[in-house]
């Protein structure tokens, strides 16, 4: 009988918050995130941003 291997699940971390600007500021100050891109809808809501670059 052949053993079946299940693929690993793919996870995409995300955040939802009431004040995305404040959340982004906190992530930059506290965890070292860096804004590289911002995506906003016509109403000005922020949808996606940046990457994590830890200090060496």
URDAGI-V364526 format. One record per backbone hydrogen bond with DSSP energy under -1.0 kcal/mol. NH is the residue of the N-H (numbers start at 1). CO is the residue of the C=O. If there is no record, write none. Layout:
NH_CO + NH_CO
This chain:
23_19 + 24_20 + 25_21 + 26_22 + 27_23 + 28_24 + 29_25 + 30_26 + 31_27 + 33_27 + 34_51 + 39_48 + 41_45 + 44_41 + 47_39 + 51_34 + 53_32
